């Protein structure tokens, strides 16, 4: 879930450069009050996104369940359309069925506004999805932007024209973008007329005004736009299409900016077009260097593109981006240079490297940093994966196996499963990459509640781990290692013990046993492998895989009722995690310690551990973890007799459970305790009072409810 916001939902911040559009804004607002689907149409660069965002902010208070924004520009196909929309409405869908069904369930009882921005390249899939959602969710209103209508029954289309080129708004936009007080008469007015009032074209002109002055820009546009059409558009001619005149004007304005860019800036512009999401300087350098663009020249070229408004300035996270229209222009030039495949391969290799480093450094002091890095680069990691699935399935298996666990922790189970299953089918790689991918897929299936398929994947993972660490490992050693000198009568060398792949296979089998109510099976399977590792059970937890096995054993001991032993092992393992600055396992241990406190009759200790778990899961953005933590905290509060706070936390927990698309679940022992103590406090404060508090928390802002839950009993 996102951090606390003043209203339910998520809308990007408004662009402070919004100018005019009063009549259009009133038309959109009125349409939203009367129609369930409103589509703002118009040519690229005309300001559809800005108008939709302003209208959504204006209308947000009318929707009790919020206004939510989905930017569709990162998608290069409809395979992940539903997943992206689900993520935008904070649905970390953990259900195994059809993705659309989970989204329909999430929206069915809500009154909310869903904004779908930039539908034009996915018009047909968007139309099907919108029709299905509107049928399933009577309280849903959709505001879409597209270059053409979606064609859904009941759609209200509002065509957006450019700003009147001779009006005040066009000149005002030019003034604000240029940062100069330009008089309406003279060069500024002529520029607005030449560019037909198209906002994006005016912004590009404003950037050149800052660099060259208004008269020079007026003269250059006059020279360019007075040329014959075939001279203006020959570089980007599309004989199979007839472009609207205003679209040609925008393309000519972009082409003019391209001509004014230095040669290295043009080359960088083209190469940057492979990024589907925001990018930082390090990624731009890794992907775009080559030839005259190198580590010395690239930063200056990038700065030039920023000055020209081709690339957006750094955002709060230190990343740049390009508008889709400008990116598409660069992609056309990249194709003309013959570098499309080369740069796409370099992009895929770079993000594969990020994925591998994230996995390598997951177990250590930079875990949280890498977790956030994987999340921040999610769009381009997906783009790289799609490229590799087509060109190098073995590399695709390596990439998705490196990041799938982080995706699953973040709630992106469908994307993790989709990528893993595709890569496992297409790749013929054996050994470590396949074993790791099978382990990640098994964890994903367990989190989805798909225990039957998870069992089959768990068995395949164990077989592949044995192959990788014994068969394949022995062959590798025989082929490349220098054999040690052996004397006659020396005993045979011992076979190597289980490695991390076998440990993770055991942890997966143990996790599956725990979630299906078989703690003894979990204890046996991880204990057998841990005992076989060099150093035995007393050996240090020196790898992520071994930590995971120790974690499963702690939970198994709890399930077996060996509470004192479970608590002692959990505290020792938590100390080890603190030394390593390991977050994920530490939050799971806090959950176990909270459960142990409940079982031992110490609700105060249980509440403290539950809050520690919630702090950790909130930092990881794990909705399922937050839901589990709120359940154990609500149970602890109920056990302590604090019925009102228990009802409040339980209602917030239900909201988080709904964000996963699943009914409440967790370890069987906790469910029984939750029901027992909840019945007690209901009887104490009365069902009506409990229900009123529960429903108020359920329908309030989940982030606010989480903030209240994290406050201790003496805090306000």
C-alpha positions in Angstrom: 0.0 0.0 0.0 1.1 3.5 -0.6 2.1 6.0 2.0 -0.6 8.1 3.7 -2.5 10.3 1.3 -5.1 13.0 2.0 -7.8 11.2 -0.1 -8.3 7.6 -1.0 -6.8 6.7 -4.3 -3.7 7.7 -6.3 -3.4 10.5 -8.8 -0.1 12.0 -9.9 0.7 15.5 -8.9 -0.8 18.1 -11.2 1.4 19.9 -13.7 1.9 23.5 -12.5 2.0 24.6 -16.2 -1.7 23.8 -16.8 -3.1 26.7 -18.8 -6.6 27.5 -19.9 -9.0 24.7 -20.9 -11.8 26.1 -18.7 -14.5 25.2 -21.1 -13.1 21.8 -21.8 -12.6 21.1 -18.1 -16.3 22.0 -17.5 -17.3 19.6 -20.3 -15.3 16.7 -18.8 -16.6 17.4 -15.3 -20.2 17.5 -16.5 -19.7 14.3 -18.5 -18.3 12.5 -15.5 -21.4 13.4 -13.5 -23.7 11.8 -16.1 -21.7 9.1 -17.9 -19.8 6.0 -16.6 -17.3 6.1 -19.5 -15.8 9.4 -20.7 -13.0 9.4 -23.3 -11.0 12.5 -24.1 -9.7 12.2 -27.7 -7.3 14.3 -29.7 -4.0 14.2 -31.6 -0.7 13.5 -29.8 0.6 16.4 -27.7 -2.7 18.2 -27.6 -2.9 17.9 -23.8 -5.3 15.0 -23.2 -3.3 13.7 -20.2 -3.1 17.1 -18.5 -6.8 17.7 -18.9 -7.7 14.3 -17.6 -5.5 14.7 -14.6 -7.0 18.1 -13.8 -10.5 16.7 -14.2 -9.7 13.7 -12.0 -8.3 15.9 -9.2 -11.4 18.1 -9.4 -13.8 15.1 -9.3 -11.9 12.9 -6.8 -14.0 13.9 -3.7 -17.2 12.6 -5.4 -15.8 9.1 -5.3 -15.8 7.6 -1.8 -13.4 4.8 -2.9 -11.0 7.2 -4.6 -9.6 8.2 -8.0 -6.9 6.0 -9.4 -4.5 6.7 -12.3 -3.2 4.1 -14.8 -0.5 5.1 -17.3 -0.6 2.7 -20.2 2.3 4.0 -22.1 4.8 1.5 -20.7 2.9 -1.4 -22.2 4.1 -2.9 -25.5 1.1 -5.2 -25.9 -1.9 -6.2 -23.9 -0.6 -9.3 -22.0 0.0 -7.3 -18.8 -2.8 -4.8 -19.2 -5.0 -6.2 -16.4 -1.9 -6.6 -14.1 -1.0 -2.9 -14.6 -4.5 -1.7 -13.9 -4.8 -4.0 -10.9 -1.5 -2.6 -9.5 -2.7 1.0 -10.1 -5.7 0.4 -7.8 -3.6 -1.2 -5.1 -4.8 -4.7 -5.9 -1.8 -7.0 -5.2 -3.8 -9.9 -6.7 -2.8 -13.2 -5.1 -5.6 -15.2 -6.7 -4.8 -17.9 -9.2 -7.8 -17.5 -11.5 -8.4 -15.2 -14.4 -6.8 -11.8 -13.8 -9.9 -9.9 -15.0 -12.0 -11.8 -12.5 -9.9 -10.6 -9.6 -10.0 -7.0 -10.7 -13.8 -7.2 -11.1 -14.1 -8.5 -7.6 -11.9 -5.7 -6.3 -14.1 -3.0 -7.9 -17.5 -4.7 -7.7 -18.7 -2.9 -4.5 -16.7 0.3 -4.9 -17.6 3.8 -6.1 -14.4 5.0 -7.7 -13.0 6.8 -10.7 -10.4 4.9 -12.8 -8.4 6.9 -15.2 -6.8 5.0 -18.1 -4.2 7.3 -19.8 -2.9 6.7 -23.3 -5.2 3.9 -24.6 -4.6 4.4 -28.3 -2.0 1.6 -28.8 -4.2 -0.8 -26.9 -7.6 0.4 -28.0 -9.3 -3.0 -28.6 -8.0 -4.7 -25.4 -8.9 -1.5 -23.4 -12.4 -1.5 -24.8 -12.9 -5.1 -23.8 -11.6 -4.6 -20.3 -13.6 -1.4 -19.7 -16.8 -3.1 -20.9 -16.2 -6.0 -18.5 -15.4 -3.8 -15.5 -18.3 -1.5 -16.1 -20.7 -4.5 -16.2 -19.2 -6.0 -13.0 -18.8 -2.8 -11.0 -22.0 -0.5 -11.0 -20.2 2.2 -9.0 -17.3 2.5 -11.4 -16.6 5.5 -13.6 -13.8 5.4 -16.2 -12.1 8.4 -17.7 -9.9 7.5 -20.6 -7.6 9.3 -22.9 -6.9 8.1 -26.4 -6.4 9.4 -29.9 -9.6 7.7 -31.0 -12.8 6.6 -29.1 -12.8 3.2 -27.5 -16.2 2.3 -29.0 -17.8 1.0 -25.8 -21.6 1.3 -25.5 -22.5 4.3 -23.4 -19.2 6.1 -24.1 -19.2 9.9 -24.0 -16.5 11.2 -26.3 -15.0 14.7 -25.8 -12.7 15.8 -28.6 -9.9 18.0 -27.5 -8.7 20.6 -30.0 -5.4 22.6 -29.7 -5.5 25.9 -27.9 -6.8 28.7 -30.0 -3.6 29.8 -31.7 -4.6 33.5 -31.6 -6.0 33.4 -28.1 -4.5 34.3 -24.7 -4.0 30.7 -23.5 -1.6 29.7 -26.2 0.7 32.7 -25.5 0.3 32.2 -21.8 1.5 28.6 -22.1 4.5 29.8 -24.2 5.3 32.4 -21.6 5.2 30.0 -18.7 7.2 27.3 -20.5 9.8 29.8 -21.6 10.0 31.6 -18.3 9.7 35.0 -20.0 7.1 37.7 -20.1 6.5 37.6 -23.9 4.1 40.1 -25.4 1.1 38.6 -27.1 1.7 40.6 -30.3 4.8 40.0 -32.4 7.1 36.9 -32.5 5.3 35.0 -29.6 1.9 35.3 -31.3 3.4 34.3 -34.6 4.9 31.2 -33.0 1.6 30.2 -31.6 0.0 30.5 -35.0 2.7 28.6 -36.7 2.4 25.7 -34.2 -1.5 25.9 -34.3 -1.7 26.1 -30.5 -0.6 22.5 -29.9 0.7 22.5 -26.3 3.6 20.0 -26.8 4.8 21.9 -29.9 4.7 25.2 -27.9 6.7 23.6 -25.1 9.4 22.6 -27.5 9.4 26.1 -29.0 9.6 27.6 -25.5 12.8 25.5 -24.8 14.4 27.0 -27.9 13.3 30.5 -26.8 15.3 30.0 -23.6 18.3 29.0 -25.7 18.1 31.4 -28.7 15.5 34.1 -28.1 12.0 34.5 -29.4 12.9 36.2 -32.7 15.3 33.5 -33.7 12.7 30.8 -33.0 10.0 32.7 -35.0 12.4 33.0 -38.0 13.4 29.3 -37.9 9.8 28.1 -37.7 8.9 30.4 -40.6 11.6 28.9 -42.7 10.6 25.4 -41.8 6.9 25.7 -42.1 6.9 27.7 -45.3 8.8 24.8 -47.0 6.7 22.4 -49.1 5.1 19.6 -47.2 7.3 16.9 -48.8 10.4 18.8 -47.6 9.0 19.0 -44.1 8.0 15.4 -43.6 10.3 13.4 -45.8 12.3 12.0 -42.9 9.2 10.5 -41.3 6.9 9.8 -44.1 4.4 7.1 -43.7 3.0 6.4 -47.1 0.5 3.9 -45.7 -1.2 6.6 -43.5 -2.6 10.0 -44.0 -1.7 12.2 -41.0 -4.1 14.9 -39.9 -2.7 18.3 -40.6 -2.3 19.1 -36.9 -0.5 15.9 -36.3 1.8 16.8 -39.1 2.4 20.1 -37.4 3.4 18.4 -34.2 5.7 16.0 -36.0 7.2 18.9 -37.8 7.8 20.7 -34.5 9.4 17.6 -33.0 11.5 17.3 -36.2 12.6 20.9 -35.9 13.7 20.2 -32.3 15.6 17.2 -33.7 17.3 19.3 -36.3 18.4 21.9 -33.7 19.9 19.2 -31.5 23.6 18.5 -31.8 24.6 15.2 -33.5 25.4 13.5 -30.2 22.1 14.6 -28.8 20.2 13.2 -31.8 22.0 9.9 -31.4 21.2 9.8 -27.7 17.6 10.7 -28.4 17.2 7.7 -30.7 18.9 5.3 -28.3 17.0 6.5 -25.2 13.8 5.4 -27.0 14.3 1.8 -25.9 13.4 2.8 -22.3 9.7 2.3 -21.6 9.9 3.8 -18.1 11.9 6.4 -16.3 15.7 6.1 -16.4 18.7 7.4 -14.5 22.0 8.5 -15.8 23.7 5.2 -14.9 21.2 3.2 -17.0 21.3 5.7 -19.9 25.1 5.4 -19.9 25.1 1.6 -19.8 22.5 1.3 -22.6 23.4 4.2 -24.9 27.2 4.5 -25.0 28.9 3.4 -28.2 30.8 5.2 -30.9 31.1 8.9 -30.2 28.7 8.6 -27.2 30.9 7.7 -24.3 31.0 8.2 -20.5 32.4 11.7 -21.0 30.2 13.0 -23.8 26.9 11.4 -22.8 26.1 13.5 -19.7 26.4 16.7 -21.8 24.3 15.3 -24.6 21.6 14.3 -22.0 21.8 17.8 -20.5 21.2 19.3 -23.9 18.1 17.1 -24.4 16.8 18.3 -21.1 17.3 21.9 -22.0 15.4 21.3 -25.2 12.5 19.7 -23.3 13.0 16.5 -25.2 13.8 14.7 -22.0 12.0 15.7 -18.8 14.2 17.0 -15.9 15.0 14.8 -13.0 12.1 13.8 -10.8 12.2 13.4 -7.1 13.7 9.9 -7.5 16.6 11.2 -9.7 15.2 9.8 -13.0 14.4 11.3 -16.4 11.7 10.3 -18.8 10.5 11.1 -22.3 6.9 11.7 -23.4 5.6 8.9 -25.5 5.2 11.0 -28.7 8.8 12.1 -28.5 10.0 8.6 -27.6 8.2 7.3 -30.7 10.0 9.8 -32.9 13.3 8.7 -31.5 12.4 5.1 -32.1 11.8 5.9 -35.8 15.3 7.4 -36.0 16.8 4.5 -34.2 15.3 2.2 -36.8 16.7 4.4 -39.6 20.2 4.0 -38.1 19.8 0.2 -38.1 20.5 0.1 -34.3 17.1 -1.0 -33.0 18.1 -4.6 -32.3 21.5 -3.7 -31.0 20.3 -1.1 -28.5 17.4 -3.3 -27.5 19.8 -6.2 -26.8 22.1 -3.8 -24.8 19.1 -2.6 -22.8 18.1 -6.2 -22.1 21.6 -7.1 -21.0 21.8 -4.1 -18.7 18.6 -4.9 -16.9 19.5 -8.6 -16.7 22.7 -7.4 -14.9 20.6 -5.3 -12.5 18.4 -8.4 -11.8 21.5 -10.6 -11.1 23.1 -8.0 -8.8 19.8 -7.6 -7.0 19.7 -11.4 -6.3 23.3 -11.6 -5.4 23.1 -8.7 -2.9 19.6 -9.6 -1.6 21.2 -11.3 1.4 23.1 -8.4 3.0 23.1 -4.8 4.1 21.7 -3.5 0.8 18.7 -5.8 0.6 16.2 -3.0 1.0 18.0 -0.8 -1.5 18.0 -3.5 -4.1 14.4 -4.4 -3.4 13.4 -0.8 -4.1 15.7 -0.7 -7.2 13.9 -3.7 -8.7 10.6 -2.0 -8.0 11.7 1.3 -9.5 13.0 -0.4 -12.7 10.0 -2.7 -13.0 8.8 -1.4 -16.4 12.2 -1.8 -18.0 12.8 -5.2 -16.4 9.6 -6.4 -18.0 10.6 -4.9 -21.3 14.0 -6.6 -21.0 12.3 -9.9 -20.1 9.9 -9.7 -23.1 12.9 -9.0 -25.4 14.9 -12.0 -24.0 11.9 -14.3 -24.3 12.0 -13.7 -28.0 15.7 -13.6 -28.5 17.5 -15.6 -25.7 15.2 -17.7 -23.6 18.1 -18.9 -21.4 18.9 -15.3 -20.5 15.2 -14.7 -19.9 15.1 -17.6 -17.4 18.1 -16.1 -15.7 16.6 -12.6 -15.5 13.1 -13.7 -14.2 14.6 -16.2 -11.8 16.6 -13.4 -10.3 13.7 -11.0 -9.7 10.6 -13.1 -9.4 10.9 -13.5 -5.6 11.1 -9.7 -5.2 8.1 -9.3 -7.5 6.1 -11.9 -5.5 7.0 -10.1 -2.2 5.8 -6.9 -3.8 2.5 -8.6 -4.7 3.2 -8.9 -8.4 2.3 -12.6 -8.4 0.7 -12.7 -11.7 3.7 -11.1 -13.5 6.1 -13.3 -11.6 4.2 -16.5 -12.5 3.6 -15.4 -16.1 7.3 -14.7 -16.7 8.5 -17.8 -14.9 6.2 -20.1 -16.7 7.0 -18.7 -20.1 10.8 -18.8 -19.5 10.6 -22.4 -18.2 8.8 -23.5 -21.3 11.0 -21.7 -23.8 14.4 -22.2 -22.2 16.3 -25.5 -22.3 18.8 -24.5 -19.7 19.4 -26.9 -16.9 21.0 -26.6 -13.5 21.1 -23.5 -11.3 18.9 -21.1 -13.5 16.2 -23.7 -13.8 16.3 -24.8 -10.2 16.1 -21.2 -9.0 13.2 -20.4 -11.4 11.3 -23.5 -10.2 11.8 -22.4 -6.6 10.5 -18.9 -7.3 7.5 -20.3 -9.2 6.8 -22.7 -6.3 6.8 -19.8 -3.8 4.5 -17.8 -6.1 2.0 -20.7 -6.4 2.0 -21.2 -2.6 1.2 -17.4 -2.1 -1.6 -17.8 -4.6 -3.0 -20.8 -2.7 -2.4 -23.1 -5.6 -1.1 -26.0 -3.4 -1.6 -28.8 -6.0 0.5 -27.2 -8.7 3.0 -26.0 -6.1 3.6 -29.6 -4.9 4.5 -30.6 -8.5 6.8 -27.7 -8.9 8.4 -28.4 -5.5 9.2 -31.9 -6.6 10.7 -30.7 -9.9 12.7 -28.1 -8.0 14.2 -30.7 -5.7 15.2 -32.9 -8.7 16.7 -30.0 -10.6 18.7 -28.9 -7.4 20.1 -32.4 -7.1 21.0 -32.4 -10.8 22.6 -28.9 -10.5 24.7 -29.6 -7.4 25.7 -33.2 -8.0 25.4 -34.3 -11.7 26.1 -31.0 -13.4 28.4 -29.9 -10.6 30.5 -33.1 -10.8 30.7 -32.9 -14.6 31.9 -29.3 -14.4 34.5 -30.2 -11.8 35.7 -33.1 -13.9 36.1 -31.1 -17.0 37.7 -27.9 -15.7 39.2 -28.5 -12.3 42.8 -29.6 -11.8 42.5 -33.0 -10.0 44.2 -33.2 -6.6 47.1 -35.7 -6.3 46.0 -38.9 -4.5 48.1 -41.5 -2.9 47.4 -45.3 -3.2 45.0 -46.3 -0.4 43.6 -42.7 0.1 39.8 -42.9 0.9 37.5 -41.6 -1.9 36.7 -38.0 -1.8 33.3 -37.4 -0.1 30.5 -36.1 -2.3 29.7 -32.5 -1.7 26.9 -31.8 0.7 23.7 -30.0 -0.3 24.2 -26.4 -1.5 21.9 -23.4 -1.6 19.7 -24.8 -4.4 18.9 -27.9 -2.3 18.4 -25.8 0.8 15.9 -23.6 -1.1 14.1 -26.7 -2.5 13.7 -27.9 1.1 12.5 -24.5 2.2 9.9 -24.6 -0.5 8.7 -28.0 0.5 8.6 -26.9 4.1 6.6 -23.8 3.2 4.1 -25.9 1.3 3.8 -28.3 4.3 3.3 -25.4 6.7 0.6 -23.7 4.7 -1.3 -27.1 4.3 -1.2 -27.8 8.1 1.7 -30.3 8.2 4.2 -28.8 10.6 6.0 -32.2 11.3 6.6 -32.7 7.6 8.0 -29.2 7.3 10.3 -29.8 10.4 11.6 -33.1 9.0 12.3 -31.9 5.4 14.3 -28.8 6.4 15.9 -30.5 9.4 17.2 -33.3 7.1 18.8 -30.9 4.7 20.2 -28.6 7.4 21.8 -31.5 9.2 23.5 -32.6 6.0 25.0 -29.1 5.4 28.6 -28.8 6.6 28.6 -27.8 10.2 25.2 -29.4 10.9 22.4 -27.5 12.6 24.7 -25.4 14.6 26.4 -24.0 11.5 26.1 -20.3 10.9 23.2 -19.0 8.8 25.6 -17.8 6.1 23.3 -17.8 3.0 19.8 -16.6 2.2 18.8 -20.2 1.4 20.0 -21.5 4.8 18.2 -18.6 6.5 15.0 -19.5 4.8 15.4 -23.1 6.0 15.9 -22.0 9.5 12.9 -19.8 9.2 10.7 -22.7 8.1 12.0 -24.8 11.0 11.1 -22.1 13.5 7.5 -22.0 12.2 7.4 -25.8 12.2 8.4 -25.8 15.9 5.7 -23.3 16.6 3.1 -25.5 14.9 4.3 -28.5 16.8 3.7 -26.7 20.1 7.4 -26.6 21.0 7.1 -22.9 21.8 10.1 -22.2 24.0 12.4 -23.8 21.5 10.8 -22.0 18.7 11.1 -18.6 20.5 14.8 -19.2 21.3 15.6 -20.2 17.8 13.6 -17.2 16.4 15.4 -14.7 18.6 18.8 -16.1 17.6 17.9 -16.0 13.9 16.5 -12.5 14.3 19.8 -11.4 15.8 21.6 -12.9 12.8 19.3 -11.1 10.4 20.0 -7.8 12.3 23.7 -8.3 11.9 23.1 -8.8 8.1 20.5 -6.0 7.9 18.2 -8.6 6.4 14.6 -7.4 6.3 12.3 -10.0 4.7 13.1 -12.9 7.0 13.2 -10.6 10.0 9.6 -9.5 9.4 8.6 -13.1 9.1 10.3 -13.9 12.4 8.4 -11.0 14.1 5.2 -12.6 12.9 6.3 -15.9 14.4 7.3 -14.3 17.7 3.9 -12.5 17.8 2.2 -15.9 17.3 4.3 -17.5 20.0 3.4 -14.7 22.4 -0.3 -15.3 21.8 0.1 -19.1 22.3 2.0 -18.5 25.5 -0.6 -16.1 26.9 1.5 -12.8 26.5 -0.7 -10.5 24.3 1.5 -7.4 25.1 4.6 -9.1 23.7 2.6 -10.4 20.8 1.4 -6.9 20.0 4.9 -5.5 20.1 6.2 -8.1 17.7 3.2 -7.6 15.4 3.9 -3.9 15.1 7.6 -4.6 14.3 6.4 -6.9 11.6 4.1 -4.3 10.2 6.9 -1.7 10.1 8.9 -4.2 8.1 6.2 -5.2 5.6 5.2 -1.6 5.1 8.8 -0.8 4.1 8.7 -3.7 1.7 5.4 -2.6 0.2 4.0 -6.2 0.9 0.2 -6.0 1.2 -0.1 -9.7 2.1 2.4 -9.2 4.9 0.6 -6.2 6.2 -2.7 -8.1 6.1 -1.2 -11.0 8.1 0.4 -8.6 10.6 -2.8 -6.7 11.2 -4.6 -10.0 11.9 -2.1 -11.1 14.5 -2.1 -7.5 16.1 -5.9 -7.5 16.2 -5.8 -10.9 17.9 -3.3 -9.7 20.4 -5.4 -6.6 21.2 -8.5 -8.8 21.6 -6.7 -11.1 23.9 -5.7 -8.1 26.0 -9.4 -7.1 26.2 -9.0 -4.0 24.1 -12.1 -4.6 22.0 -12.4 -1.1 20.3 -8.8 -1.1 19.1 -9.1 -4.8 18.1 -12.1 -3.9 15.9 -10.4 -1.0 14.3 -7.3 -3.0 13.5 -9.4 -5.9 12.2 -11.3 -3.7 9.9 -8.1 -2.3 8.5 -6.8 -5.8 8.1 -9.9 -6.7 6.1 -9.2 -3.8 3.7 -5.7 -5.0 3.1 -7.0 -8.6 2.6 -9.3 -7.3 -0.1 -6.4 -5.6 -1.8 -4.9 -9.1 -2.3 -8.1 -10.4 -3.8 -8.2 -13.2 -1.3 -10.3 -14.1 1.8 -8.5 -13.9 5.2 -6.0 -16.7 5.6 -2.8 -17.5 7.5 -1.5 -20.2 9.7 -4.3 -22.4 11.1 -3.3 -21.8 14.7 -3.7 -18.0 14.3 -7.1 -18.3 12.7 -8.5 -20.3 15.6 -7.1 -17.8 18.1 -8.4 -14.8 16.1 -11.9 -16.3 16.2 -11.8 -17.1 19.9 -10.6 -13.7 21.1 -12.8 -11.8 18.6 -15.9 -13.6 19.9 -14.9 -12.6 23.5 -14.5 -8.8 22.8 -17.6 -8.8 20.6 -19.5 -10.0 23.7 -17.8 -7.5 25.9 -18.4 -4.3 23.8 -21.4 -5.6 22.0 -21.9 -6.6 18.4 -23.3 -3.2 17.2 -20.3 -1.3 18.6 -17.8 -3.7 17.2 -19.4 -3.7 13.8 -19.5 0.1 13.7 -15.8 0.4 14.4 -14.9 -2.4 12.1 -16.9 -1.0 9.1 -15.5 2.5 9.7 -11.9 1.2 9.5 -12.8 -1.0 6.5 -14.2 1.9 4.5 -11.6 4.5 5.6 -8.2 5.0 4.2 -6.2 1.8 4.7 -3.0 3.8 5.2 -4.6 5.8 8.0 -5.7 2.6 9.6 -2.2 1.2 9.4 -0.8 4.4 11.0 -3.3 3.9 13.9 -2.4 0.3 14.3 1.3 1.1 14.5 0.8 3.6 17.3 1.3 2.0 20.7 -1.4 2.0 23.4 0.0 5.2 25.0 0.5 7.1 21.8 -2.0 9.5 20.2 
